[in-house]
Amino acid sequence: MDSLNSSNYKTFYVTYYDRCFLFAKSYVHNDLVAEDIASETLIKLWELSTIEEIENPSRLLFVILKNKALDYLKHEKIKQSALESMSTSADRELEIRISTLEASNPDKIFADDIQNILRATIATLPEQTQKIFEMSRFKDVSKKDIADHFGISVKGVDYHISKALSSLRENLKDYFPIFLLLFINDF
């Protein structure tokens, strides 16, 4: 075929489609993409033939085909490079978050909040309950010694401690796991 016109385009299309597809597929390694490139190439050639007479259509066809396959591969390279860059950046950010979390100490992060809530809650308790709780938890005085000091039974000491812990449990419910570790030895 020396030139391409509307009467011989269909024959040209049928003759060259498979060649275009196989050529594109050998470079892009994707059947669907190769089909698109082959079709787009033949359509582009047809569009050009409606504007001007094409003397050597098979040569022009492979120039268009080569350029479309190159464009696709260059785009894929840019996409892959961007994905790798994003992945590297995401990996770095994830490593930073992991190391920051590993280095963080919830006891220290929430210690001030917990201490403030603890003080405020204890301040609302009856005076004897406050003193018993403080002696038990902050001064490590035994229940027997606390009972002797206040002239009550060990069960009475347990009652006051339980009352204080119940109030603290309610006010520190958002911090409960930390509260358990920090303040409740024999809950």
C-alpha positions in Angstrom: 0.0 0.0 0.0 1.7 3.2 -1.2 -0.8 5.7 0.2 -3.7 5.6 2.6 -7.2 6.7 1.8 -10.7 5.9 3.1 -11.2 3.1 0.6 -8.2 1.1 1.7 -8.1 2.1 5.4 -10.2 -0.9 6.6 -7.8 -3.3 4.8 -4.9 -1.4 6.3 -6.4 -1.6 9.8 -7.0 -5.3 9.6 -3.5 -5.9 8.2 -1.7 -3.9 10.8 -3.7 -4.1 14.0 -2.2 -7.4 15.1 1.3 -6.2 14.3 0.8 -3.0 16.2 -0.7 -4.9 19.2 2.2 -7.4 19.4 4.8 -4.6 19.0 3.2 -2.5 21.8 2.8 -5.6 24.0 6.4 -6.5 23.7 7.3 -3.2 25.3 4.4 -2.4 27.7 3.8 -6.0 28.9 0.1 -5.3 29.3 -2.5 -6.7 26.9 -5.1 -3.9 27.6 -2.6 -1.1 27.3 -1.2 -2.7 24.1 -4.7 -2.9 22.7 -5.3 0.8 23.5 -2.0 1.8 22.0 -2.6 -0.2 18.8 -6.1 1.3 18.4 -5.0 4.8 19.2 -2.1 4.5 16.7 -4.4 3.4 13.9 -6.9 6.1 14.7 -4.2 8.8 14.8 -3.0 7.5 11.4 -6.5 7.7 10.1 -7.0 11.3 11.4 -3.7 12.3 9.7 -4.8 10.7 6.5 -8.0 12.9 6.4 -5.9 16.0 6.6 -3.2 15.1 4.1 -2.2 12.3 1.8 0.2 9.8 3.4 2.6 8.3 1.0 4.2 5.7 3.3 1.5 4.8 5.9 3.2 1.7 7.3 6.4 3.8 8.2 4.3 6.6 9.8 2.2 3.9 11.6 5.3 2.5 13.3 6.6 6.0 14.2 3.3 6.8 15.9 3.2 3.4 17.5 6.8 3.8 18.8 6.0 7.2 20.2 2.8 6.1 21.9 4.5 3.1 23.5 7.4 5.4 24.6 5.0 7.9 26.1 3.3 5.2 28.1 6.6 3.8 29.4 7.9 7.2 30.3 4.6 7.9 32.2 4.9 4.6 34.0 8.5 5.4 34.9 7.4 8.7 36.4 4.5 7.1 38.2 6.7 4.3 39.6 9.3 6.9 40.7 6.6 9.0 42.4 5.2 5.9 44.1 8.6 4.8 45.3 9.3 8.3 46.6 5.9 8.3 48.4 6.6 4.9 49.8 10.0 5.9 51.0 8.5 9.1 52.6 5.7 7.1 54.1 8.2 4.5 55.5 10.2 7.3 57.1 7.1 8.9 58.6 6.0 5.5 59.9 9.4 4.8 61.4 9.3 8.2 63.1 5.8 7.5 64.5 6.9 4.0 65.7 10.0 5.3 67.4 8.2 8.2 69.0 5.5 6.0 70.3 8.0 3.5 71.6 9.9 6.3 73.3 6.8 7.8 74.8 5.9 7.0 78.4 2.1 7.3 79.1 2.9 7.7 82.8 4.8 10.9 82.1 2.4 12.1 79.4 -0.7 11.9 81.6 1.0 12.3 85.0 0.1 15.9 85.4 -3.6 15.3 84.3 -3.8 12.3 86.6 -2.3 14.2 89.5 -4.7 17.1 89.1 -7.7 14.8 88.9 -6.4 12.8 91.8 -5.9 15.8 94.1 -9.4 17.3 93.1 -11.1 13.9 93.7 -9.4 13.3 97.1 -10.3 16.9 98.2 -14.0 16.0 97.7 -13.8 13.0 100.0 -14.7 13.1 103.7 -11.6 14.1 105.8 -11.1 10.7 107.4 -11.4 9.0 104.0 -8.8 11.4 102.6 -6.3 10.8 105.4 -6.7 7.0 105.3 -6.3 6.9 101.6 -3.2 9.2 101.7 -1.6 7.1 104.4 -2.3 3.9 102.6 -1.3 5.0 99.1 1.2 7.8 99.5 2.9 7.0 102.8 2.8 3.2 102.6 1.4 2.9 106.1 0.0 -0.6 106.7 -3.8 -1.1 107.1 -3.3 -2.3 110.7 -1.3 0.8 111.6 -3.9 3.0 110.0 -6.7 1.2 111.8 -4.8 1.7 115.1 -4.2 5.4 114.4 -7.9 6.1 113.8 -9.2 3.6 116.3 -11.2 1.6 113.7 -11.0 -1.9 112.4 -9.0 -3.0 109.4 -12.3 -3.6 107.6 -13.1 0.1 108.3 -9.8 1.0 106.7 -10.7 -1.2 103.7 -14.1 0.6 103.5 -12.5 4.1 103.3 -9.9 3.0 100.8 -12.6 1.3 98.7 -14.7 4.5 98.8 -11.7 6.6 97.7 -10.9 4.2 94.9 -14.5 4.2 93.7 -14.4 8.0 93.4 -11.1 7.9 91.7 -12.2 5.2 89.3 -15.1 7.3 88.2 -13.1 10.5 87.8 -10.2 8.8 86.1 -12.1 6.4 83.9 -10.4 7.8 80.8 -7.0 7.1 82.4 -8.0 3.9 84.0 -5.2 1.6 82.6 -2.6 4.1 83.8 -4.5 4.7 87.0 -4.3 1.0 87.8 -0.6 0.9 87.2 0.2 4.0 89.2 -2.2 4.0 92.2 -3.8 0.8 92.9 -1.6 -1.8 94.4 -4.1 -4.3 95.8 -7.3 -3.4 93.9 
